[in-house]
Amino acid sequence: AIATSAEYLFMYADHVIKGPFPEGEKAIAKDANYSLLYADHVLKGPFPKGEAAIATVPEFSFRYALSCLKGPFPKGEDIIAKDSFFAYQYACDVLKGRFEAGEDAIRKKDRIVEKYKKLTGIDLSK
C-alpha cells in the first residue's frame, strides 16, 4: 500500500528515513500537495519530477518558487497568473517586481491593485 500512496511515501521519506526516497518519487510526483511537501521538507530544494503536478495549483506554485526554488517557477506562472492574491505575492516575494502575466487577475481586486502599485509603480486601476 505504501508504494502507491503519495501521502505514505512522503511520510516514510520525511519521518522514517529522514531523506530522499527515489523509489517513491514517481508516485509522489503525481500529487501536487505531496510533491511540494517532498521538495520542501525532504529535498529542501527542487523536485523536477513533481513540477508538473505542482504547476496545477496557484498556491503550491507560489510556495514552490518561494521556498524550494528561491526564485521564479516558469512552469507555474500560468496558473499563478489566474489568482489575484498569489499573482501579487509572486510579484512581491519571488520576482520582487512586476509580474505582467498576473496583472489581469490583480486588476480585479482593488486592495491588491494598491499594493501592486506601491511595489511596481504601475497603476492597474486605469
Buried (B, 14 or more C-beta within 10 A) or exposed (E): EEEEBBBBBBBBBBEEEEEBBEEBBEBBBBBBBBBBBBBBBBBEEBBEBBBBBBBBBBBBBBBBBBBBBEEEBEBBBBBBBEBBBBBBBBBBEBBEEBBEBBBEBBBEBEEBBEBBBEBBEBEBEE
